[in-house]
Amino acid sequence: MQSLDTLICYGKRIAAWRMGIDVDHERDVKLAPSRFGLEAARRFARQLGPLA
C-alpha cells in the first residue's frame, strides 16, 4: 500500500473478500477504485486465501 487512501480503497476490499463479504457500498472517499486496482485486489485476496 502506497498511501492511506490506497489502503482504505483496496485494503478493506481485500479483507472483506477474504472473509467472504462482497463490497457493494462505496463511501465518499478521496480515491475511487480503478478496474485495474480491483482486479489486482481480487487476485491478492485469492492468493492470500480465506480468513478463518
PQR file of N, CA, C, O and H, with PARSE charges and radii, in Angstrom:
ATOM      1  N   MET A   1       0.849  -1.170   0.000 -0.4000 1.5000
ATOM      2  CA  MET A   1       0.000   0.000   0.000 -0.0000 2.0000
ATOM      3  C   MET A   1       0.894   1.233   0.000  0.5500 1.7000
ATOM      4  O   MET A   1       1.808   1.358   0.815 -0.5500 1.4000
ATOM      5  N   GLN A   2       0.615   2.127  -0.918 -0.4000 1.5000
ATOM      6  CA  GLN A   2       1.471   3.291  -1.076 -0.0000 2.0000
ATOM      7  C   GLN A   2       0.990   4.512  -0.308  0.5500 1.7000
ATOM      8  O   GLN A   2       1.749   5.461  -0.110 -0.5500 1.4000
ATOM      9  H   GLN A   2      -0.127   2.026  -1.580  0.4000 1.0000
ATOM     10  N   SER A   3      -0.263   4.495   0.126 -0.4000 1.5000
ATOM     11  CA  SER A   3      -0.784   5.625   0.887 -0.0000 2.0000
ATOM     12  C   SER A   3      -1.971   5.158   1.724  0.5500 1.7000
ATOM     13  O   SER A   3      -2.485   4.056   1.531 -0.5500 1.4000
ATOM     14  H   SER A   3      -0.880   3.724  -0.035  0.4000 1.0000
ATOM     15  N   LEU A   4      -2.393   5.999   2.645 -0.4000 1.5000
ATOM     16  CA  LEU A   4      -3.569   5.664   3.439 -0.0000 2.0000
ATOM     17  C   LEU A   4      -4.819   5.599   2.573  0.5500 1.7000
ATOM     18  O   LEU A   4      -5.699   4.773   2.816 -0.5500 1.4000
ATOM     19  H   LEU A   4      -1.975   6.894   2.802  0.4000 1.0000
ATOM     20  N   ASP A   5      -4.904   6.464   1.564 -0.4000 1.5000
ATOM     21  CA  ASP A   5      -6.059   6.436   0.664 -0.0000 2.0000
ATOM     22  C   ASP A   5      -6.133   5.105  -0.085  0.5500 1.7000
ATOM     23  O   ASP A   5      -7.217   4.552  -0.265 -0.5500 1.4000
ATOM     24  H   ASP A   5      -4.189   7.134   1.366  0.4000 1.0000
ATOM     25  N   THR A   6      -4.984   4.593  -0.519 -0.4000 1.5000
ATOM     26  CA  THR A   6      -4.938   3.303  -1.203 -0.0000 2.0000
ATOM     27  C   THR A   6      -5.334   2.187  -0.253  0.5500 1.7000
ATOM     28  O   THR A   6      -6.078   1.282  -0.632 -0.5500 1.4000
ATOM     29  H   THR A   6      -4.103   5.042  -0.372  0.4000 1.0000
ATOM     30  N   LEU A   7      -4.849   2.244   0.966 -0.4000 1.5000
ATOM     31  CA  LEU A   7      -5.190   1.234   1.966 -0.0000 2.0000
ATOM     32  C   LEU A   7      -6.692   1.212   2.215  0.5500 1.7000
ATOM     33  O   LEU A   7      -7.293   0.140   2.277 -0.5500 1.4000
ATOM     34  H   LEU A   7      -4.246   2.979   1.274  0.4000 1.0000
ATOM     35  N   ILE A   8      -7.297   2.373   2.358 -0.4000 1.5000
ATOM     36  CA  ILE A   8      -8.730   2.449   2.609 -0.0000 2.0000
ATOM     37  C   ILE A   8      -9.515   1.931   1.403  0.5500 1.7000
ATOM     38  O   ILE A   8     -10.493   1.201   1.565 -0.5500 1.4000
ATOM     39  H   ILE A   8      -6.809   3.244   2.308  0.4000 1.0000
ATOM     40  N   CYS A   9      -9.096   2.301   0.216 -0.4000 1.5000
ATOM     41  CA  CYS A   9      -9.805   1.925  -1.005 -0.0000 2.0000
ATOM     42  C   CYS A   9      -9.735   0.430  -1.278  0.5500 1.7000
ATOM     43  O   CYS A   9     -10.763  -0.200  -1.527 -0.5500 1.4000
ATOM     44  H   CYS A   9      -8.301   2.894   0.084  0.4000 1.0000
ATOM     45  N   TYR A  10      -8.544  -0.144  -1.236 -0.4000 1.5000
ATOM     46  CA  TYR A  10      -8.363  -1.541  -1.632 -0.0000 2.0000
ATOM     47  C   TYR A  10      -8.183  -2.497  -0.455  0.5500 1.7000
ATOM     48  O   TYR A  10      -8.595  -3.654  -0.534 -0.5500 1.4000
ATOM     49  H   TYR A  10      -7.709   0.368  -1.034  0.4000 1.0000
ATOM     50  N   GLY A  11      -7.580  -2.034   0.622 -0.4000 1.5000
ATOM     51  CA  GLY A  11      -7.330  -2.907   1.768 -0.0000 2.0000
ATOM     52  C   GLY A  11      -8.607  -3.427   2.395  0.5500 1.7000
ATOM     53  O   GLY A  11      -8.687  -4.596   2.772 -0.5500 1.4000
ATOM     54  H   GLY A  11      -7.244  -1.094   0.685  0.4000 1.0000
ATOM     55  N   LYS A  12      -9.606  -2.565   2.510 -0.4000 1.5000
ATOM     56  CA  LYS A  12     -10.869  -3.018   3.089 -0.0000 2.0000
ATOM     57  C   LYS A  12     -11.540  -4.044   2.184  0.5500 1.7000
ATOM     58  O   LYS A  12     -12.194  -4.964   2.676 -0.5500 1.4000
ATOM     59  H   LYS A  12      -9.541  -1.615   2.204  0.4000 1.0000
ATOM     60  N   ARG A  13     -11.390  -3.902   0.885 -0.4000 1.5000
ATOM     61  CA  ARG A  13     -11.967  -4.870  -0.044 -0.0000 2.0000
ATOM     62  C   ARG A  13     -11.267  -6.222   0.062  0.5500 1.7000
ATOM     63  O   ARG A  13     -11.915  -7.269   0.076 -0.5500 1.4000
ATOM     64  H   ARG A  13     -10.859  -3.154   0.486  0.4000 1.0000
ATOM     65  N   ILE A  14      -9.944  -6.187   0.135 -0.4000 1.5000
ATOM     66  CA  ILE A  14      -9.194  -7.443   0.260 -0.0000 2.0000
ATOM     67  C   ILE A  14      -9.612  -8.170   1.531  0.5500 1.7000
ATOM     68  O   ILE A  14      -9.856  -9.377   1.502 -0.5500 1.4000
ATOM     69  H   ILE A  14      -9.417  -5.337   0.124  0.4000 1.0000
ATOM     70  N   ALA A  15      -9.698  -7.452   2.640 -0.4000 1.5000
ATOM     71  CA  ALA A  15     -10.105  -8.074   3.901 -0.0000 2.0000
ATOM     72  C   ALA A  15     -11.527  -8.621   3.796  0.5500 1.7000
ATOM     73  O   ALA A  15     -11.789  -9.741   4.234 -0.5500 1.4000
ATOM     74  H   ALA A  15      -9.500  -6.472   2.663  0.4000 1.0000
ATOM     75  N   ALA A  16     -12.441  -7.850   3.225 -0.4000 1.5000
ATOM     76  CA  ALA A  16     -13.829  -8.296   3.091 -0.0000 2.0000
ATOM     77  C   ALA A  16     -13.933  -9.525   2.201  0.5500 1.7000
ATOM     78  O   ALA A  16     -14.630 -10.476   2.554 -0.5500 1.4000
ATOM     79  H   ALA A  16     -12.228  -6.940   2.869  0.4000 1.0000
ATOM     80  N   TRP A  17     -13.265  -9.527   1.068 -0.4000 1.5000
ATOM     81  CA  TRP A  17     -13.314 -10.679   0.161 -0.0000 2.0000
ATOM     82  C   TRP A  17     -12.743 -11.922   0.824  0.5500 1.7000
ATOM     83  O   TRP A  17     -13.244 -13.026   0.610 -0.5500 1.4000
ATOM     84  H   TRP A  17     -12.699  -8.754   0.782  0.4000 1.0000
ATOM     85  N   ARG A  18     -11.708 -11.753   1.620 -0.4000 1.5000
ATOM     86  CA  ARG A  18     -11.129 -12.901   2.326 -0.0000 2.0000
ATOM     87  C   ARG A  18     -12.082 -13.439   3.389  0.5500 1.7000
ATOM     88  O   ARG A  18     -12.002 -14.611   3.757 -0.5500 1.4000
ATOM     89  H   ARG A  18     -11.300 -10.857   1.793  0.4000 1.0000
ATOM     90  N   MET A  19     -12.985 -12.589   3.885 -0.4000 1.5000
ATOM     91  CA  MET A  19     -13.986 -13.020   4.864 -0.0000 2.0000
ATOM     92  C   MET A  19     -15.273 -13.496   4.190  0.5500 1.7000
ATOM     93  O   MET A  19     -16.219 -13.901   4.866 -0.5500 1.4000
ATOM     94  H   MET A  19     -13.050 -11.637   3.586  0.4000 1.0000
ATOM     95  N   GLY A  20     -15.305 -13.445   2.857 -0.4000 1.5000
ATOM     96  CA  GLY A  20     -16.484 -13.893   2.126 -0.0000 2.0000
ATOM     97  C   GLY A  20     -17.582 -12.855   2.012  0.5500 1.7000
ATOM     98  O   GLY A  20     -18.738 -13.197   1.762 -0.5500 1.4000
ATOM     99  H   GLY A  20     -14.537 -13.116   2.307  0.4000 1.0000
ATOM    100  N   ILE A  21     -17.232 -11.586   2.192 -0.4000 1.5000
ATOM    101  CA  ILE A  21     -18.196 -10.490   2.130 -0.0000 2.0000
ATOM    102  C   ILE A  21     -17.943  -9.704   0.846  0.5500 1.7000
ATOM    103  O   ILE A  21     -16.798  -9.380   0.529 -0.5500 1.4000
ATOM    104  H   ILE A  21     -16.293 -11.308   2.395  0.4000 1.0000
ATOM    105  N   ASP A  22     -19.019  -9.396   0.099 -0.4000 1.5000
ATOM    106  CA  ASP A  22     -18.861  -8.587  -1.103 -0.0000 2.0000
ATOM    107  C   ASP A  22     -19.055  -7.119  -0.743  0.5500 1.7000
ATOM    108  O   ASP A  22     -19.930  -6.786   0.056 -0.5500 1.4000
ATOM    109  H   ASP A  22     -19.949  -9.660   0.356  0.4000 1.0000
ATOM    110  N   VAL A  23     -18.255  -6.250  -1.322 -0.4000 1.5000
ATOM    111  CA  VAL A  23     -18.318  -4.813  -1.037 -0.0000 2.0000
ATOM    112  C   VAL A  23     -19.193  -4.154  -2.099  0.5500 1.7000
ATOM    113  O   VAL A  23     -18.793  -4.032  -3.256 -0.5500 1.4000
ATOM    114  H   VAL A  23     -17.544  -6.521  -1.971  0.4000 1.0000
ATOM    115  N   ASP A  24     -20.395  -3.730  -1.693 -0.4000 1.5000
ATOM    116  CA  ASP A  24     -21.331  -3.094  -2.624 -0.0000 2.0000
ATOM    117  C   ASP A  24     -21.425  -1.592  -2.410  0.5500 1.7000
ATOM    118  O   ASP A  24     -21.667  -0.838  -3.352 -0.5500 1.4000
ATOM    119  H   ASP A  24     -20.720  -3.829  -0.752  0.4000 1.0000
ATOM    120  N   HIS A  25     -21.232  -1.163  -1.178 -0.4000 1.5000
ATOM    121  CA  HIS A  25     -21.435   0.243  -0.820 -0.0000 2.0000
ATOM    122  C   HIS A  25     -20.119   1.006  -0.911  0.5500 1.7000
ATOM    123  O   HIS A  25     -19.099   0.574  -0.372 -0.5500 1.4000
ATOM    124  H   HIS A  25     -21.035  -1.775  -0.412  0.4000 1.0000
ATOM    125  N   GLU A  26     -20.153   2.137  -1.594 -0.4000 1.5000
ATOM    126  CA  GLU A  26     -18.970   2.984  -1.725 -0.0000 2.0000
ATOM    127  C   GLU A  26     -19.208   4.289  -0.970  0.5500 1.7000
ATOM    128  O   GLU A  26     -20.124   5.043  -1.296 -0.5500 1.4000
ATOM    129  H   GLU A  26     -20.982   2.487  -2.032  0.4000 1.0000
ATOM    130  N   ARG A  27     -18.385   4.547   0.029 -0.4000 1.5000
ATOM    131  CA  ARG A  27     -18.487   5.805   0.752 -0.0000 2.0000
ATOM    132  C   ARG A  27     -17.780   6.897  -0.042  0.5500 1.7000
ATOM    133  O   ARG A  27     -17.059   6.617  -1.000 -0.5500 1.4000
ATOM    134  H   ARG A  27     -17.641   3.934   0.293  0.4000 1.0000
ATOM    135  N   ASP A  28     -17.996   8.139   0.366 -0.4000 1.5000
ATOM    136  CA  ASP A  28     -17.326   9.273  -0.259 -0.0000 2.0000
ATOM    137  C   ASP A  28     -15.864   9.264   0.198  0.5500 1.7000
ATOM    138  O   ASP A  28     -15.558   9.626   1.333 -0.5500 1.4000
ATOM    139  H   ASP A  28     -18.582   8.367   1.144  0.4000 1.0000
ATOM    140  N   VAL A  29     -14.977   8.850  -0.693 -0.4000 1.5000
ATOM    141  CA  VAL A  29     -13.557   8.740  -0.373 -0.0000 2.0000
ATOM    142  C   VAL A  29     -12.737   9.548  -1.360  0.5500 1.7000
ATOM    143  O   VAL A  29     -13.231   9.958  -2.410 -0.5500 1.4000
ATOM    144  H   VAL A  29     -15.226   8.555  -1.616  0.4000 1.0000
ATOM    145  N   LYS A  30     -11.483   9.771  -1.013 -0.4000 1.5000
ATOM    146  CA  LYS A  30     -10.596  10.535  -1.886 -0.0000 2.0000
ATOM    147  C   LYS A  30     -10.194   9.763  -3.131  0.5500 1.7000
ATOM    148  O   LYS A  30     -10.002  10.353  -4.194 -0.5500 1.4000
ATOM    149  H   LYS A  30     -11.082   9.438  -0.160  0.4000 1.0000
ATOM    150  N   LEU A  31     -10.066   8.446  -3.005 -0.4000 1.5000
ATOM    151  CA  LEU A  31      -9.584   7.628  -4.106 -0.0000 2.0000
ATOM    152  C   LEU A  31     -10.662   6.647  -4.530  0.5500 1.7000
ATOM    153  O   LEU A  31     -11.065   5.784  -3.749 -0.5500 1.4000
ATOM    154  H   LEU A  31     -10.222   7.967  -2.141  0.4000 1.0000
ATOM    155  N   ALA A  32     -11.131   6.777  -5.767 -0.4000 1.5000
ATOM    156  CA  ALA A  32     -12.110   5.830  -6.304 -0.0000 2.0000
ATOM    157  C   ALA A  32     -11.354   4.635  -6.884  0.5500 1.7000
ATOM    158  O   ALA A  32     -10.296   4.814  -7.486 -0.5500 1.4000
ATOM    159  H   ALA A  32     -10.804   7.477  -6.401  0.4000 1.0000
ATOM    160  N   PRO A  33     -11.876   3.426  -6.713 -0.5600 1.5000
ATOM    161  CA  PRO A  33     -11.176   2.251  -7.221  0.2800 2.0000
ATOM    162  C   PRO A  33     -11.179   2.208  -8.748  0.5500 1.7000
ATOM    163  O   PRO A  33     -12.172   2.546  -9.393 -0.5500 1.4000
ATOM    164  N   SER A  34     -10.065   1.792  -9.301 -0.4000 1.5000
ATOM    165  CA  SER A  34      -9.975   1.618 -10.748 -0.0000 2.0000
ATOM    166  C   SER A  34     -10.219   0.153 -11.091  0.5500 1.7000
ATOM    167  O   SER A  34     -10.149  -0.712 -10.218 -0.5500 1.4000
ATOM    168  H   SER A  34      -9.258   1.517  -8.777  0.4000 1.0000
ATOM    169  N   ARG A  35     -10.501  -0.121 -12.337 -0.4000 1.5000
ATOM    170  CA  ARG A  35     -10.711  -1.506 -12.762 -0.0000 2.0000
ATOM    171  C   ARG A  35      -9.450  -2.326 -12.530  0.5500 1.7000
ATOM    172  O   ARG A  35      -9.517  -3.452 -12.037 -0.5500 1.4000
ATOM    173  H   ARG A  35     -10.559   0.581 -13.046  0.4000 1.0000
ATOM    174  N   PHE A  36      -8.293  -1.757 -12.889 -0.4000 1.5000
ATOM    175  CA  PHE A  36      -7.023  -2.447 -12.659 -0.0000 2.0000
ATOM    176  C   PHE A  36      -6.800  -2.725 -11.178  0.5500 1.7000
ATOM    177  O   PHE A  36      -6.409  -3.830 -10.801 -0.5500 1.4000
ATOM    178  H   PHE A  36      -8.238  -0.842 -13.289  0.4000 1.0000
ATOM    179  N   GLY A  37      -7.047  -1.727 -10.342 -0.4000 1.5000
ATOM    180  CA  GLY A  37      -6.853  -1.881  -8.903 -0.0000 2.0000
ATOM    181  C   GLY A  37      -7.763  -2.950  -8.310  0.5500 1.7000
ATOM    182  O   GLY A  37      -7.337  -3.726  -7.455 -0.5500 1.4000
ATOM    183  H   GLY A  37      -7.365  -0.829 -10.647  0.4000 1.0000
ATOM    184  N   LEU A  38      -9.021  -2.992  -8.765 -0.4000 1.5000
ATOM    185  CA  LEU A  38      -9.950  -4.011  -8.277 -0.0000 2.0000
ATOM    186  C   LEU A  38      -9.523  -5.405  -8.718  0.5500 1.7000
ATOM    187  O   LEU A  38      -9.618  -6.359  -7.945 -0.5500 1.4000
ATOM    188  H   LEU A  38      -9.367  -2.362  -9.460  0.4000 1.0000
ATOM    189  N   GLU A  39      -9.056  -5.529  -9.950 -0.4000 1.5000
ATOM    190  CA  GLU A  39      -8.579  -6.830 -10.434 -0.0000 2.0000
ATOM    191  C   GLU A  39      -7.364  -7.292  -9.633  0.5500 1.7000
ATOM    192  O   GLU A  39      -7.264  -8.465  -9.272 -0.5500 1.4000
ATOM    193  H   GLU A  39      -8.978  -4.754 -10.578  0.4000 1.0000
ATOM    194  N   ALA A  40      -6.448  -6.377  -9.357 -0.4000 1.5000
ATOM    195  CA  ALA A  40      -5.260  -6.715  -8.566 -0.0000 2.0000
ATOM    196  C   ALA A  40      -5.660  -7.086  -7.139  0.5500 1.7000
ATOM    197  O   ALA A  40      -5.129  -8.048  -6.584 -0.5500 1.4000
ATOM    198  H   ALA A  40      -6.529  -5.424  -9.650  0.4000 1.0000
ATOM    199  N   ALA A  41      -6.580  -6.342  -6.541 -0.4000 1.5000
ATOM    200  CA  ALA A  41      -7.026  -6.633  -5.180 -0.0000 2.0000
ATOM    201  C   ALA A  41      -7.701  -7.997  -5.109  0.5500 1.7000
ATOM    202  O   ALA A  41      -7.474  -8.745  -4.158 -0.5500 1.4000
ATOM    203  H   ALA A  41      -7.011  -5.561  -6.992  0.4000 1.0000
ATOM    204  N   ARG A  42      -8.521  -8.332  -6.093 -0.4000 1.5000
ATOM    205  CA  ARG A  42      -9.160  -9.660  -6.136 -0.0000 2.0000
ATOM    206  C   ARG A  42      -8.099 -10.753  -6.219  0.5500 1.7000
ATOM    207  O   ARG A  42      -8.187 -11.774  -5.537 -0.5500 1.4000
ATOM    208  H   ARG A  42      -8.705  -7.724  -6.866  0.4000 1.0000
ATOM    209  N   ARG A  43      -7.100 -10.524  -7.061 -0.4000 1.5000
ATOM    210  CA  ARG A  43      -6.024 -11.503  -7.220 -0.0000 2.0000
ATOM    211  C   ARG A  43      -5.266 -11.696  -5.901  0.5500 1.7000
ATOM    212  O   ARG A  43      -4.971 -12.826  -5.511 -0.5500 1.4000
ATOM    213  H   ARG A  43      -7.029  -9.694  -7.615  0.4000 1.0000
ATOM    214  N   PHE A  44      -4.958 -10.607  -5.229 -0.4000 1.5000
ATOM    215  CA  PHE A  44      -4.262 -10.694  -3.940 -0.0000 2.0000
ATOM    216  C   PHE A  44      -5.110 -11.436  -2.917  0.5500 1.7000
ATOM    217  O   PHE A  44      -4.593 -12.271  -2.175 -0.5500 1.4000
ATOM    218  H   PHE A  44      -5.197  -9.689  -5.546  0.4000 1.0000
ATOM    219  N   ALA A  45      -6.416 -11.141  -2.870 -0.4000 1.5000
ATOM    220  CA  ALA A  45      -7.300 -11.800  -1.922 -0.0000 2.0000
ATOM    221  C   ALA A  45      -7.348 -13.308  -2.182  0.5500 1.7000
ATOM    222  O   ALA A  45      -7.332 -14.102  -1.241 -0.5500 1.4000
ATOM    223  H   ALA A  45      -6.836 -10.463  -3.473  0.4000 1.0000
ATOM    224  N   ARG A  46      -7.408 -13.702  -3.459 -0.4000 1.5000
ATOM    225  CA  ARG A  46      -7.395 -15.139  -3.802 -0.0000 2.0000
ATOM    226  C   ARG A  46      -6.085 -15.793  -3.394  0.5500 1.7000
ATOM    227  O   ARG A  46      -6.083 -16.898  -2.852 -0.5500 1.4000
ATOM    228  H   ARG A  46      -7.421 -13.057  -4.223  0.4000 1.0000
ATOM    229  N   GLN A  47      -4.962 -15.110  -3.654 -0.4000 1.5000
ATOM    230  CA  GLN A  47      -3.657 -15.667  -3.330 -0.0000 2.0000
ATOM    231  C   GLN A  47      -3.451 -15.814  -1.818  0.5500 1.7000
ATOM    232  O   GLN A  47      -2.828 -16.773  -1.362 -0.5500 1.4000
ATOM    233  H   GLN A  47      -4.964 -14.212  -4.094  0.4000 1.0000
ATOM    234  N   LEU A  48      -3.978 -14.860  -1.047 -0.4000 1.5000
ATOM    235  CA  LEU A  48      -3.845 -14.915   0.403 -0.0000 2.0000
ATOM    236  C   LEU A  48      -4.759 -15.959   1.016  0.5500 1.7000
ATOM    237  O   LEU A  48      -4.458 -16.495   2.083 -0.5500 1.4000
ATOM    238  H   LEU A  48      -4.484 -14.081  -1.417  0.4000 1.0000
ATOM    239  N   GLY A  49      -5.873 -16.256   0.355 -0.4000 1.5000
ATOM    240  CA  GLY A  49      -6.796 -17.271   0.842 -0.0000 2.0000
ATOM    241  C   GLY A  49      -7.786 -16.708   1.844  0.5500 1.7000
ATOM    242  O   GLY A  49      -7.670 -15.561   2.276 -0.5500 1.4000
ATOM    243  H   GLY A  49      -6.117 -15.821  -0.511  0.4000 1.0000
ATOM    244  N   PRO A  50      -8.759 -17.528   2.208 -0.5600 1.5000
ATOM    245  CA  PRO A  50      -9.798 -17.072   3.127  0.2800 2.0000
ATOM    246  C   PRO A  50      -9.287 -16.900   4.559  0.5500 1.7000
ATOM    247  O   PRO A  50      -8.338 -17.554   4.990 -0.5500 1.4000
ATOM    248  N   LEU A  51      -9.949 -16.001   5.269 -0.4000 1.5000
ATOM    249  CA  LEU A  51      -9.678 -15.822   6.696 -0.0000 2.0000
ATOM    250  C   LEU A  51     -10.590 -16.774   7.455  0.5500 1.7000
ATOM    251  O   LEU A  51     -11.795 -16.829   7.207 -0.5500 1.4000
ATOM    252  H   LEU A  51     -10.720 -15.470   4.919  0.4000 1.0000
ATOM    253  N   ALA A  52     -10.017 -17.501   8.358 -0.4000 1.5000
ATOM    254  CA  ALA A  52     -10.829 -18.477   9.118 -0.0000 2.0000
ATOM    255  C   ALA A  52     -11.354 -17.882  10.386  0.5500 1.7000
ATOM    256  O   ALA A  52     -12.052 -18.558  11.142 -0.5500 1.4000
ATOM    257  H   ALA A  52      -9.039 -17.456   8.559  0.4000 1.0000
TER
END
